[in-house]
Amino acid sequence: MTLVYLFLGGGAFLALLRVFFVMRRMQRQRGDDWDAQLVRNYRAQGGQGFQPVDIAFFFGVPDASACESLATALRADGCSVDFKAATSEGASGYSLHAGKALRVSVETMRDHSRRYRQLARQHGASYDGWATAGVGKPAQDGSQRLRPVRLQD
């Protein structure tokens, strides 16, 4: 009888372990799936993946020193960078915008999002996603500027 309980307990442990790893894998893929959706939207709106286009990457950074170090790392990756202090009510820290010309493909955008998410974590920041003309949400003030779509980590 003890042997039966031992097997049942071991089976339950293995099942829980499998659920844990599947959930962890799904959580990592969520951001990747978002990149695929944005690329599909870009192509549906007439965007071509053969020519490089200007891509805007967005980051939320807690302080000036982290902002400077993240900006340096992004410049080393070939991005043009600008940042400013967050000025909206209740906001704190800095908003960093990095621009880079890239060919829009699912693989390219997933790779950049994955690398930039990791880079943001290393600098105590958050990666908020990317946008290009025709992809993203319209700005709240009605202008043609794009507002980034926030990704969940």
C-alpha positions as CSV (number, residue, x, y, z in Angstrom):
1,M,0.0,0.0,0.0
2,T,2.9,2.4,0.8
3,L,4.3,1.7,-2.6
4,V,1.1,2.8,-4.3
5,Y,1.1,6.1,-2.4
6,L,4.7,6.6,-3.3
7,F,3.9,6.1,-7.0
8,L,0.9,8.4,-6.8
9,G,2.9,11.1,-5.0
10,G,5.7,10.8,-7.6
11,G,3.2,11.0,-10.5
12,A,1.5,14.1,-9.0
13,F,4.9,15.7,-8.5
14,L,5.8,15.1,-12.2
15,A,2.5,16.4,-13.4
16,L,2.9,19.6,-11.4
17,L,6.4,20.0,-12.6
18,R,5.2,19.7,-16.2
19,V,2.5,22.3,-15.7
20,F,5.0,24.7,-14.2
21,F,7.3,24.4,-17.2
22,V,4.5,24.6,-19.8
23,M,3.2,27.8,-18.1
24,R,6.7,29.3,-18.0
25,R,7.2,28.6,-21.7
26,M,3.8,30.1,-22.6
27,Q,4.6,33.2,-20.6
28,R,7.8,33.8,-22.6
29,Q,6.0,33.2,-25.9
30,R,3.3,35.8,-25.1
31,G,5.6,38.7,-26.1
32,D,6.8,36.8,-29.2
33,D,3.2,36.3,-30.3
34,W,2.5,40.0,-29.9
35,D,5.4,40.7,-32.4
36,A,3.8,38.3,-34.9
37,Q,0.5,40.1,-34.5
38,L,2.1,43.5,-35.1
39,V,3.9,42.2,-38.2
40,R,0.6,40.8,-39.6
41,N,-1.1,44.2,-39.0
42,Y,1.8,46.0,-40.7
43,R,1.5,43.7,-43.8
44,A,-2.3,43.9,-43.8
45,Q,-2.0,47.7,-44.0
46,G,0.2,47.5,-47.0
47,G,3.7,47.4,-45.4
48,Q,6.4,45.5,-47.2
49,G,9.0,43.4,-45.5
50,F,11.6,43.7,-48.2
51,Q,12.8,47.3,-47.6
52,P,14.0,48.6,-44.3
53,V,11.6,51.0,-42.5
54,D,12.1,53.1,-39.4
55,I,11.1,51.2,-36.3
56,A,10.5,52.9,-33.0
57,F,11.3,51.0,-29.8
58,F,10.0,52.3,-26.5
59,F,11.3,51.9,-23.0
60,G,10.4,53.1,-19.5
61,V,13.4,53.9,-17.4
62,P,13.4,54.7,-13.6
63,D,16.2,57.3,-13.4
64,A,18.7,59.3,-15.4
65,S,21.8,57.1,-14.8
66,A,19.9,54.0,-16.0
67,C,18.6,56.0,-18.9
68,E,22.1,57.0,-20.0
69,S,23.5,53.5,-19.7
70,L,20.6,52.0,-21.6
71,A,21.0,54.7,-24.3
72,T,24.7,53.8,-24.6
73,A,23.9,50.1,-25.1
74,L,21.2,50.9,-27.7
75,R,23.5,53.2,-29.6
76,A,26.1,50.4,-29.7
77,D,23.3,48.3,-31.3
78,G,22.9,50.9,-34.1
79,C,19.9,52.8,-32.7
80,S,19.4,56.5,-32.6
81,V,18.2,57.4,-29.1
82,D,16.4,60.2,-27.4
83,F,14.8,60.4,-24.0
84,K,13.0,62.8,-21.7
85,A,11.6,62.9,-18.2
86,A,8.1,61.6,-17.9
87,T,5.8,64.6,-17.4
88,S,2.3,63.2,-17.3
89,E,0.5,63.3,-14.0
90,G,1.5,60.4,-11.8
91,A,4.4,59.4,-14.1
92,S,7.9,59.1,-12.9
93,G,11.2,58.2,-14.5
94,Y,12.1,58.7,-18.1
95,S,10.7,57.7,-21.5
96,L,13.3,56.5,-23.9
97,H,12.7,56.1,-27.6
98,A,15.2,54.2,-29.8
99,G,14.9,54.2,-33.6
100,K,16.4,51.8,-36.1
101,A,15.8,51.0,-39.8
102,L,14.9,47.3,-40.1
103,R,13.2,44.9,-42.5
104,V,9.9,44.0,-40.8
105,S,9.7,40.2,-40.4
106,V,8.4,38.1,-37.5
107,E,11.9,36.7,-36.8
108,T,13.6,40.1,-36.9
109,M,11.1,41.7,-34.6
110,R,11.0,38.8,-32.2
111,D,14.8,38.8,-32.0
112,H,14.9,42.6,-31.3
113,S,12.1,42.5,-28.8
114,R,13.7,39.6,-26.9
115,R,17.1,41.3,-26.9
116,Y,15.7,44.7,-25.9
117,R,13.5,43.1,-23.1
118,Q,16.6,41.5,-21.7
119,L,18.7,44.7,-22.1
120,A,15.9,46.7,-20.4
121,R,16.0,44.3,-17.4
122,Q,19.7,44.6,-17.1
123,H,19.4,48.3,-16.8
124,G,16.4,48.3,-14.4
125,A,14.0,49.5,-17.1
126,S,11.0,48.1,-18.9
127,Y,10.6,47.4,-22.7
128,D,7.3,48.8,-23.8
129,G,7.2,47.5,-27.4
130,W,7.7,48.8,-30.9
131,A,5.8,50.6,-33.6
132,T,6.2,51.8,-37.2
133,A,4.0,53.7,-39.6
134,G,0.8,51.8,-39.8
135,V,1.3,49.7,-36.7
136,G,0.3,50.7,-33.2
137,K,-2.5,52.7,-31.7
138,P,-3.2,56.3,-32.7
139,A,-2.1,59.0,-30.3
140,Q,-4.8,60.2,-27.9
141,D,-4.5,63.8,-29.1
142,G,-5.8,62.7,-32.6
143,S,-2.4,63.4,-34.3
144,Q,-0.8,60.9,-36.7
145,R,1.9,60.0,-34.2
146,L,1.9,56.4,-33.1
147,R,1.6,55.5,-29.4
148,P,3.4,52.3,-28.5
149,V,1.3,49.3,-27.5
150,R,2.5,48.2,-24.0
151,L,3.7,44.6,-23.8
152,Q,3.2,42.5,-20.7
153,D,6.3,40.8,-19.3
